[in-house]
């Protein structure tokens, strides 16, 4: 147990010193393994490579490549145009456009970082040019981008399924309700904040003909989550990895045959950039799994479960303690390593109170998603602030009402699962 604590301390100290997350994690694991003394160092290497050999992990690079192919083409602009046509004329319509665009693309990328970057590069400067405050523009993008991990397909959900043994399809299905609730609450909040601040409306002429044209061009993006995820995956026709490959083929086909805007140079660039992004995620998975293995063999998760259940007793209080652990962890750690480190820690706790495995996964994903735009290490927060050239603290202040929405969704997922379709 002391060896596990030493590993965590080393990891946190290196993280606070500015050492990259992946190297901080593996350094902590190495120090902890040395402290144990009776385990071979080869075990750390084996545990690092074991998770990335999982067949379902192949879905991650393919979903990232799908998002890159569609973001960089004509389709991205068409989706934004459709969203603007639908809600742009309302107060706060620009923010609503960002939310709707993120909702559509969340069914493609599975990554909040990809959505925050790809959509933010277009929406944030546009929002600022229309006279909206820079903090509002970056805050909406930072919070709405988390729909990419709450709505399926979601890379963090794939990681949870791999770490826990849960069904990917069941976890994906359970994420639909919380994702829709998040999108609706964000739309209402965009209107309320814009109305209070007196932000201008967008002069987007609404005609049925123009709407139908925009919808026609945006339909290919909408069909990916509808056909490939809801139909192909959930009916058992294909696995999540096979669906991700089909999504890439689909993206290339519509870029070549429908939009005719994909060259070999662009395809090569998309493959290279997606490979680089996937490598970062996979390295985090490898090293996080090694540290999680060390914690597990030292029985740290069981000790934590016993302590918390003994201190609180009642199920709702134990769930609240789990949420607090996730919120604090999410403030300092990205979602991939957080899920891989905390899943083996929280599983014994969930078993102790009879919490369903899929329900636990959705609680983890939704709560950790809040950490993506929470200081001091909020990924979408920093990305959005950098794109909008707005100070991070100014963006964080503008995010205050968005944090409230995030907490409402977390509590709804935790305590009202049946209302959101989580079984």
N, C-alpha and C positions, 0 to 999 in steps of 0.2 A: 504493500500500500504506500509506503514511504517513497519507493522507487517511482511509482506512478505520479505522486505529488511532485517529486523532483523534476520529472519530465515536463509536467504542466508549467512549473515555475520557469524552467529554462526556455520553454516555448514563448511564454508571455514576456519575459525579459527581452529576448531577442526581437520579438514583435514590436515592443515599445521602443527599441533602439533603432528601428527602421529597417531591419533585415526582412527581405521578402518573405511572405507568408509560408511558401512551400519549404524554404530552407530553414525557417524557424521551427516548423513542425518536425522535420526529419532530424534536426539537431537535438530537439527535446527527446525524440524517440531513441536516438543513439545514446545520449547521456543516461536515460532511464534504463536502457538495456545493459549498459556497462555497470550500472549500479546493482542490477539484479545479479549479474555475474555468472549465473548458472545456465544462461541461454546463449546459444551460438549466434553470432552476428549474421550468419546466413539466413536465419529466420526472418530478420528484418527485410532482407532483400526479397525473400519469397513472398512475404506478406505485402510488399509494395507492388510487386508485379501481378499478384493474383487477381485483384479486382479489375484491372484493365484488360484482362483476358476474358472477362465476361462478355458473352455475345451481345447482350443488350447495350453495352457501352459503345458499340459501333454506331448506335443511333445518334450520339452526340455530335461527331463531326459532320454527319450528313444533314442534320437539322440546321447546324450553323451554316453550312454551305447553301442550303435552300434559302435561308434568310438573306445571305449575302447576294445571291443571284437575283432575288426579287427586289430587295431594297435599292440596288444600284441601277435598276431599269426603269422603264416608263411606268410600270405598274405602281411603284411607290407614289409617284405624283398623282396617278389616277385615284388611288385610295384616299389620299389627302383631299383631292378635289371633290370626291363624293361626300366625304365627311363634312367639308365646308358647305357644300350645297344643302345638306340636311340640317345642320345646326348652326352654321356660321352667322345667320342673321339674328340669332338670339343674343341677349346679354351674356357675356362670357362664352360666346360661341367659338372663339379661337381656342380657348382651353378645352372646350368640349370636342373640338376637332381633333386635338391631340389625344384625348382619351379614346375617342372612337377609332382613330387610326391605330393606336396601340392595341385596342381590342381585336381589330382585324388581324394585325400582324402577329399578335400573341399566338395565333393558331398556326404560325409558320416557324418562328425562330426558336421558341422554347427558352430564350435567354433574355433577361432584363437588360443586360449590358448591350446586346446587339440592338434591341429596340431603342434604348436610350441614346445610343450613338447614331444609328441609321435614321430614325425619325427625328431626333433632336436637331440634327444638322439642317433639316428642312424647316421644321415647325418653329424652333426657338427664334432664329433670326426674323422669320416672317411675323411672328407674334410681336416682337420688339418694334419692327418697322410700322406696325399698325397702331402704335401708341400705348401698348400694354407695358406695364412695368417689367423690367428685366427679371426681378425676383419671382413674379407671377409666372412668367414664361418658363423659367428653369424649374420652379417648384412643380408645376403641372407635369412637365416631362419626366422629372425624377420619380414622381409618385406613380404616374400612369404606366411607366415602363415596367413596373413590377407585375403588371398583368401578364407579361411574357413568361413569368414563372408560376403564376397562379392558375391561368387557363392552360389546358393541354394543347399541344405537347409541351412538356416542361422538363428541362434538363435536371433541375433539382429533384423532381418527382422520380425520374429514372434512377438517380443516385440513391434516393431513399429506398426504392424498390430493390435495388441491387444489394444495399446494406442490410435490409431487414428481411428479404425474402417475400415481400408483398407482391401482388400482381400489378404489373405496370398499368394494364387496362383499367383495373379497379381504382387505382390511385388517380389516373387521368380522369375517370368518370366522376370521382368525388370532387375534383377541382372545379368543375363547371359552375356549380352553385355559388361558391365563394367568389369566383371570378366575375360572374354576372353581378353579384351584390356589390363588389368593389367598383366595377365600372359604373353602375347606377349611382352609387353614393358620390363618386368623383364627378359625375356629370352635374349632380345637384350642387355640389360644393363649388364647382367652377362658376355656375350661375350666381350663387350667393356671394362669393368673393368679388366677382366682377361688378355685381349690382351695388354692393357696398362701396367699392372704390370708384364707381362711375366710369368704368372702362368703356370704350366705344364699341359699337357693333360693327360687324363686317358687312360691307355692302355686296352681298352675294345674291345675284338675281336668281330667283327660284322659278323655274319653269319645268313642267312635267317632261318635256322633250329633253332638256339638258340633264335632268335627273336620271332619265332612262339611259342616256348615253354614258354618263358617269358610272352608273350601275353596271352597264354592259361591260365596260372596260375593267371595272374592279372585281367583277364576278370571279375571275380565275383565282384571285387571292382568297376570296371567301370560300371557294370550293375546297381548298386544301384541308381546313379543319373539319368541314362538313362531310366530305366524302372519305378522305384518307383516314381521319381520326375517328369520327363518330360511326362510320359505316364499316370500313375495312378492318380497323383495329378491334373495335368493340364486338364485332361479329365473329372474330377469331379467324378471319380469312388470312391475315398476315400478322406477324409479330411486329413489335415496335421498331426493330431494326429494319425489317423489310419495308415497313411504312416509310421510314426515313429515306430509304433508297428510292422508293417510288416518288417521294416528294421532290427529290433532286431531279429525277427524270422528268417529272411534270414541270418543274420550274424551267429547265432547259428547253423543253418542248414549246412552252408558251412564249418564252423569250425569242426563240428562233422562228416559230411558225406563225404566231399571232402578232407579237409586237415587232419582230424582226429588228431587234436592237442589241443582239448578243454576238460579239465577235470572238475569235479565238483568243485574242489578247485579253479581253475582258473575262473570258472563262478561265484562262490561266491565272489571272490576278485573283479572281474569286477563290480558286482552289488553293492558291498559296496562302492567302490571308486567312482562309478558313482553317487550313492546316495549322497555321501558327496559333490561332485562337484555341483550337482543339488541344494543341500541345500544352498550353497553359493549364487548361482544365484537367487534363489527364495527369499531369505532374502533381497537381494538388490532390487528385484522387489517390494516386500512388502513395504519397507521403502521409496523407491523412489516415489512410488505411493502416499504415505501419504503426502510427501512434495509437490508433484505436485498438489495434491488436495488443499492444503493450498494456494499455489500460485494462483491457478485458482479462488478460491472463493474471493481472494483479488484483482482479475482482473489485476494481474501483466502482464500476457501475452498480454492482450488487450492494456495496457499502453505502453508496449514495441513495439508492432506493430504500434501503432499510432505515437510513437516517431521516429521510423526508417523510416516509409513511408513518414512522414512529412519532415524528414531531407534529404532523398535521392530522393524520387519521382520516378525515372526511375526504371523499373523492374530489369534490369541487375545489377544495383547498390544495390538494396534491396537483391537480391540473393547473391551478393558478401559480403554484411554485414552478412547475415546468415552463409555463409561459414566461415567468420572470427570468428563468435561466436562459431561455431562448432569446429574449429581448436583449439581455446584457451581452450574450455571446454575439448576437447579430450586429451589435454596435461596433465590435472590434474585429470580426472575422467574416470573410465572404461566405456565401451560401454553400458552395461545394465542400470546402473543408469543414464547415460548421455541421452540415448534415452527416458527413461521414464520421466525424468525431462524436457527435451527440446521439446518433441513432443507437449505437450499442450501449450508451450510458442511460438513455431514457427507456429502452425496451423493457428492462426489468421493472422499472417504475410503472410502466403502462400495464404490464402483466399483473402487478400487485393489486391494481385497482380495477382490473378487468376492462381496460380501455382497448377498443378495437384497433388493430394494426393500421388499417387504412385511415381511420380517424386521427391517430397519432401522426401519420405522415402529413395530412393536410394541416394539422395544427402547427407542425414544424415548418412547413413551407410558407404558410401565410404569415406566421410570426417572424421568421427570419427574413421574409421579403420586406418587412417594415424596416429592418436594419440596413437595407440597401440604400435608403435615403435618410438615414439617421447618422449624425456625427458621432464619433470622429472619423470613422472609416466607411462612410457610405459610398458605395461604388457609383450608383446612378446619380447621387448628389454631386459628386466631384465631376463626373462626366458632363452633366447638364450645366453646372456652373462654368466649366471650362468652355463649353460651346457658346454659351451666352455671354461670356466674359463678365460674369457677375461674381462678386466675392462669395465664398462658400457660406460665410455667416449670414449674409443677406438672403441667400437662398434658403438657408435653414430657418430664418425668421419667417419667411413667406410660407414655409412648409408647416408651420404650427397647426393650422386647421386640418391639414392633410394627415398629420400624425393622429389626430382624433378619429378621422375616418378609418385609418389603419387599425387602431385599437378596437373600434366598434366591430370591424370585420373579424378580428382575432377572437374577441369574446363571443361573437355569434357562432363562429366555427367551433369554439370550444364547448359552449353550453347549449347551443340550439342546432345541433348537427342535422337532425331530421328535417328541419325546415329548409335546409340547404341541399337536401338530397344525399347527405353523407350517411351511409349505413354501416 
